[in-house]
């Protein structure tokens, strides 16, 4: 059974501008379902497509199931079933044993930069990179699916 334990943070843009990510790629994603108890997302990353089902978040944990699908099918689903999409550049930065995912949004919130840390347990301790500022875990406006509603 898939489980995602994730914390989200805002990023200091000035400090962030000095960081050299180890990898970066563009993501385009849309939602087939926006229900509070579950979301169904379609995503394109480079030459790959994915469909992801996520359950309701409890604290910082939720069920998550993600499957590869052909890129062409993901693009068709985005075109047919998603009125709006999120576009962002994701950077991956290893820091003190965690791979931080930092998203720079192009749409729908240009200029927003969010960092996420996926954990192995809710009480896992984090050592924060210098570009981390305010924690926004659990704040609905920072869930990607809510940005499109």
C-alpha positions as CSV (number, residue, x, y, z in Angstrom):
1,X,0.0,0.0,0.0
2,X,1.4,3.4,-1.0
3,X,1.8,6.1,1.7
4,X,3.1,9.7,1.3
5,X,4.4,11.5,4.3
6,X,5.2,15.1,3.3
7,X,6.0,18.5,4.7
8,X,5.8,21.7,2.7
9,X,7.7,25.0,3.1
10,X,8.0,28.4,1.5
11,X,11.4,29.3,0.1
12,X,13.5,32.4,0.5
13,X,13.8,33.5,-3.2
14,X,17.0,35.5,-2.6
15,X,18.9,32.6,-1.0
16,X,17.3,30.1,-3.4
17,X,18.7,32.1,-6.4
18,X,22.2,31.0,-5.3
19,X,21.4,27.2,-5.2
20,X,22.7,24.8,-7.8
21,X,20.1,22.0,-8.0
22,X,21.4,18.5,-8.9
23,X,18.6,17.9,-11.3
24,X,15.7,19.9,-12.8
25,X,12.8,19.1,-15.0
26,X,9.4,20.5,-16.2
27,X,6.1,19.1,-14.9
28,X,2.7,19.7,-16.4
29,X,-0.2,18.3,-14.4
30,X,-4.0,18.4,-14.1
31,X,-6.6,16.9,-12.0
32,X,-9.4,14.5,-13.0
33,X,-10.9,14.6,-9.4
34,X,-10.8,17.3,-6.8
35,X,-12.8,15.6,-4.0
36,X,-11.6,16.3,-0.4
37,X,-11.2,12.6,0.3
38,X,-9.3,11.9,-2.9
39,X,-7.6,13.4,-5.9
40,X,-6.7,11.9,-9.2
41,X,-3.8,13.6,-11.0
42,X,-2.4,13.2,-14.5
43,X,1.2,14.4,-15.0
44,X,3.8,14.7,-17.8
45,X,7.4,14.7,-16.8
46,X,9.9,14.9,-19.7
47,X,9.0,11.9,-21.9
48,X,6.9,10.1,-19.4
49,X,3.3,10.2,-18.2
50,X,1.8,9.3,-14.8
51,X,-1.5,8.9,-13.1
52,X,-1.7,9.3,-9.4
53,X,-4.5,8.7,-6.9
54,X,-4.1,10.4,-3.5
55,X,-6.3,10.0,-0.4
56,X,-7.3,12.5,2.2
57,X,-4.4,14.0,4.1
58,X,-4.4,13.3,7.8
59,X,-1.8,15.4,9.5
60,X,1.0,15.1,6.9
61,X,0.2,11.5,5.7
62,X,-2.0,10.2,2.9
63,X,-2.4,7.2,0.7
64,X,-0.7,7.5,-2.7
65,X,-0.7,5.3,-5.7
66,X,1.2,6.3,-8.8
67,X,1.5,4.5,-12.1
68,X,3.4,5.2,-15.4
69,X,1.3,5.7,-18.5
70,X,2.3,6.6,-22.0
71,X,3.1,10.3,-22.4
72,X,0.7,10.6,-25.3
73,X,-2.2,9.3,-23.2
74,X,-1.3,11.6,-20.3
75,X,-1.3,14.6,-22.8
76,X,-4.6,13.5,-24.2
77,X,-6.2,13.2,-20.7
78,X,-4.8,16.7,-19.8
79,X,-6.3,18.0,-23.1
80,X,-9.7,16.3,-22.8
81,X,-10.4,16.3,-19.1
82,X,-8.5,19.1,-17.4
83,X,-9.7,22.7,-17.9
84,X,-6.6,24.1,-16.3
85,X,-3.1,22.8,-15.6
86,X,-0.2,23.5,-13.3
87,X,3.2,24.0,-14.9
88,X,6.3,24.1,-12.8
89,X,10.0,23.4,-12.8
90,X,11.0,20.9,-10.1
91,X,14.5,20.9,-8.7
92,X,15.9,18.1,-6.6
93,X,18.4,19.0,-4.0
94,X,20.0,16.5,-1.6
95,X,20.5,18.0,1.9
96,X,21.3,16.2,5.1
97,X,19.9,12.8,4.0
98,X,16.7,14.2,2.4
99,X,16.0,14.8,-1.3
100,X,14.2,18.2,-1.2
101,X,11.9,18.8,-4.1
102,X,11.6,22.5,-4.9
103,X,8.9,23.6,-7.3
104,X,9.0,26.9,-9.1
105,X,5.5,27.6,-10.4
106,X,4.9,29.0,-13.9
107,X,1.1,28.6,-13.7
108,X,-1.3,29.2,-11.9
109,X,0.9,31.0,-9.3
110,X,3.9,32.5,-11.1
111,X,6.7,33.2,-8.7
112,X,5.5,30.8,-6.0
113,X,8.4,28.6,-4.8
114,X,7.5,25.6,-2.6
115,X,9.8,23.0,-1.1
116,X,8.7,19.5,-0.1
117,X,10.4,16.9,2.0
118,X,9.1,13.3,1.8
119,X,9.6,11.5,5.1
120,X,9.7,7.9,6.3
121,X,7.7,8.8,9.4
122,X,5.7,11.8,10.7
123,X,8.2,12.3,13.6
124,X,11.3,12.2,11.4
125,X,13.6,15.1,12.3
126,X,14.6,17.5,9.5
127,X,17.7,19.6,9.2
128,X,16.6,22.6,7.1
129,X,18.5,24.0,4.2
130,X,19.2,27.8,4.6
131,X,16.6,28.7,1.9
132,X,13.6,27.2,3.8
133,X,11.3,29.7,5.5
134,X,7.8,29.2,6.8
135,X,6.2,25.7,7.0
136,X,2.9,25.5,5.2
137,X,2.1,21.8,5.7
138,X,-1.6,21.3,6.0
139,X,-2.5,24.7,4.6
140,X,-5.0,24.0,1.8
141,X,-3.9,26.9,-0.5
142,X,-0.6,25.1,-0.9
143,X,-2.0,21.8,-2.2
144,X,-1.5,21.7,-5.9
145,X,-5.1,20.5,-6.5
146,X,-6.5,23.4,-4.6
147,X,-4.6,25.9,-6.8
148,X,-6.8,24.9,-9.8
149,X,-10.2,25.1,-8.1
